[in-house]
Amino acid sequence: MAQILVTGAHGQVGREVELALLQAGHRVVAAPHSALDITKPDHVLSAVLDSKVDAVINAAAYANVEKAEDESSLAYSANALGPRNLARACAQAGIPLIHVSTDYVFSDRKHAPHQEDDPTHAECIYGKSKLDGENMIMAAGCKYLIVRTSWLFGRFGRNFVKIMLTMAQERRELAVVNDQLGNPTPVRPLAEALVKMTECVLDPDFSAWGIYHYCGYQPTSWDEFARAVFAEAQRMEVLPHEVNVLSISSSDFKSKAKRPQDSRLDCTKIQEVFGLTIPYWPDYLGEVITAYVRERQGLPPVTDYDPIDLSAATTPEQVLVSNAPGPARLS
Ligand SMILES: NC(=O)c1ccc[n+]([C@@H]2O[C@H](COP(=O)([O-])OP(=O)(O)OC[C@H]3O[C@@H](n4cnc5c(N)ncnc54)[C@H](OP(=O)(O)O)[C@@H]3O)[C@@H](O)[C@H]2O)c1
């Protein structure tokens, strides 16, 4: 059993990572934004050193691609300085950092799945800030895994699947972009993959540090993704009516952030090094739609999940420790 610090623990990925760690028998120091702001170097250092963890998984980020265009300093603080602070703290503690990054570090110059060592070129503030974060981790002198992933949809938090379902409650036709290609990625298997990778790096003989790609099989466009969501929701009888998806081009979609035209990721390396299998993303639509329905009924998205009670944990020095699903206690 290892003890792992999870930052951004109340985000879409952070929640699933905490659950996956607990299910694998590990002890989790779950640090949501309210308990640990990763932009504060002193707080990060004391959280890493005081919690005596074996590794850190960073699921914290400023992840709103559109808003980042107007809030670039917030985006750079969370996505670049935050990972730098974590990496420096991990270097000082002598423990590995497992960091989640994004396909948006690529632009549309390669019309094939991107490999880890392909040249990066981010075009929006979110992508640029995440790329800076990667570079700062690599410069910090810690042992690290950077795991780039894409188009996440999970049971917790907000994502494309839930947004489509919400919009479909009141509309029979939705216009969705058809000229951006990427790989939808279900968050639950991503979290399980991060746990397996963390277990591997805790082996003293592990040496394959670096950047990895992890995403769902197979690539698609946003409009096809939306059609798959509605087909599954229809099959599950959770939509009040049929929804027609109208395909439009990016130029017809009002957006400040320039998104990559083709951000497909090649996952060969992560499969070879860690023996992971890549999830067929349509298989996971059902559980995310079920989570959406439960949330609309005022229930937690997952049946056996009790949200952590944060009422006592409002100062940055405080981190939460849990070793079983359910309310955590302060360390
Ligand atoms: N969502 C996607 O489609 C996608 C695709 C590729 C890669 N990723 C990457 O996946 C990772 C997780 O994203 P996600 O989808 O889980 O996003 P999310 O649901 O927005 O979760 C991010 C969490 O980080 C927290 N956070 C923000 N600033 C922080 C700070 N300064 N210190 C500590 N915590 C902070 C947020 O808290 P508040 O909400 O309270 O601010 C939130 O709980 C990120 O690295 C993201 O770049 C996401």
PDBQT file of the ligand as one rigid body, heavy atoms in Angstrom, charges set to zero:
ROOT
HETATM    1  N1  LIG A 401     -11.491  18.133 -19.384  1.00  0.00    +0.000 N 
HETATM    2  C1  LIG A 401     -10.879  17.684 -20.471  1.00  0.00    +0.000 C 
HETATM    3  O1  LIG A 401     -11.520  17.390 -21.502  1.00  0.00    +0.000 OA
HETATM    4  C2  LIG A 401      -9.387  17.489 -20.482  1.00  0.00    +0.000 A 
HETATM    5  C3  LIG A 401      -8.772  17.055 -21.681  1.00  0.00    +0.000 A 
HETATM    6  C4  LIG A 401      -7.391  16.827 -21.650  1.00  0.00    +0.000 A 
HETATM    7  C5  LIG A 401      -6.674  17.026 -20.498  1.00  0.00    +0.000 A 
HETATM    8  N2  LIG A 401      -7.301  17.466 -19.361  1.00  0.00    +0.000 N 
HETATM    9  C6  LIG A 401      -6.501  17.660 -18.169  1.00  0.00    +0.000 C 
HETATM   10  O2  LIG A 401      -7.003  16.812 -17.162  1.00  0.00    +0.000 OA
HETATM   11  C7  LIG A 401      -6.719  17.371 -15.888  1.00  0.00    +0.000 C 
HETATM   12  C8  LIG A 401      -7.961  17.369 -15.037  1.00  0.00    +0.000 C 
HETATM   13  O3  LIG A 401      -8.968  18.119 -15.692  1.00  0.00    +0.000 OA
HETATM   14  P1  LIG A 401     -10.496  18.001 -15.278  1.00  0.00    +0.000 P 
HETATM   15  O4  LIG A 401     -11.275  17.748 -16.510  1.00  0.00    +0.000 OA
HETATM   16  O5  LIG A 401     -10.612  17.096 -14.116  1.00  0.00    +0.000 OA
HETATM   17  O6  LIG A 401     -10.770  19.497 -14.838  1.00  0.00    +0.000 OA
HETATM   18  P2  LIG A 401     -11.682  20.015 -13.620  1.00  0.00    +0.000 P 
HETATM   19  O7  LIG A 401     -12.866  19.134 -13.472  1.00  0.00    +0.000 OA
HETATM   20  O8  LIG A 401     -11.873  21.457 -13.854  1.00  0.00    +0.000 OA
HETATM   21  O9  LIG A 401     -10.757  19.780 -12.360  1.00  0.00    +0.000 OA
HETATM   22  C9  LIG A 401      -9.646  20.581 -12.098  1.00  0.00    +0.000 C 
HETATM   23  C10 LIG A 401      -9.604  20.816 -10.624  1.00  0.00    +0.000 C 
HETATM   24  O10 LIG A 401      -8.462  21.622 -10.340  1.00  0.00    +0.000 OA
HETATM   25  C11 LIG A 401      -8.841  22.574  -9.384  1.00  0.00    +0.000 C 
HETATM   26  N3  LIG A 401      -7.958  23.730  -9.433  1.00  0.00    +0.000 N 
HETATM   27  C12 LIG A 401      -7.991  24.798 -10.270  1.00  0.00    +0.000 A 
HETATM   28  N4  LIG A 401      -7.007  25.649  -9.975  1.00  0.00    +0.000 NA
HETATM   29  C13 LIG A 401      -6.352  25.124  -8.902  1.00  0.00    +0.000 A 
HETATM   30  C14 LIG A 401      -5.269  25.552  -8.121  1.00  0.00    +0.000 A 
HETATM   31  N5  LIG A 401      -4.649  26.703  -8.360  1.00  0.00    +0.000 N 
HETATM   32  N6  LIG A 401      -4.857  24.772  -7.092  1.00  0.00    +0.000 NA
HETATM   33  C15 LIG A 401      -5.483  23.591  -6.833  1.00  0.00    +0.000 A 
HETATM   34  N7  LIG A 401      -6.530  23.147  -7.521  1.00  0.00    +0.000 NA
HETATM   35  C16 LIG A 401      -6.960  23.908  -8.564  1.00  0.00    +0.000 A 
HETATM   36  C17 LIG A 401     -10.263  22.938  -9.713  1.00  0.00    +0.000 C 
HETATM   37  O11 LIG A 401     -10.894  23.490  -8.579  1.00  0.00    +0.000 OA
HETATM   38  P3  LIG A 401     -11.955  24.691  -8.756  1.00  0.00    +0.000 P 
HETATM   39  O12 LIG A 401     -13.007  24.152  -9.671  1.00  0.00    +0.000 OA
HETATM   40  O13 LIG A 401     -12.396  24.944  -7.365  1.00  0.00    +0.000 OA
HETATM   41  O14 LIG A 401     -11.177  25.829  -9.354  1.00  0.00    +0.000 OA
HETATM   42  C18 LIG A 401     -10.830  21.573 -10.096  1.00  0.00    +0.000 C 
HETATM   43  O15 LIG A 401     -11.363  20.916  -8.972  1.00  0.00    +0.000 OA
HETATM   44  C19 LIG A 401      -6.154  18.769 -16.161  1.00  0.00    +0.000 C 
HETATM   45  O16 LIG A 401      -4.758  18.701 -16.108  1.00  0.00    +0.000 OA
HETATM   46  C20 LIG A 401      -6.587  19.057 -17.577  1.00  0.00    +0.000 C 
HETATM   47  O17 LIG A 401      -5.711  19.945 -18.200  1.00  0.00    +0.000 OA
HETATM   48  C21 LIG A 401      -8.650  17.699 -19.327  1.00  0.00    +0.000 A 
ENDROOT
TORSDOF 0
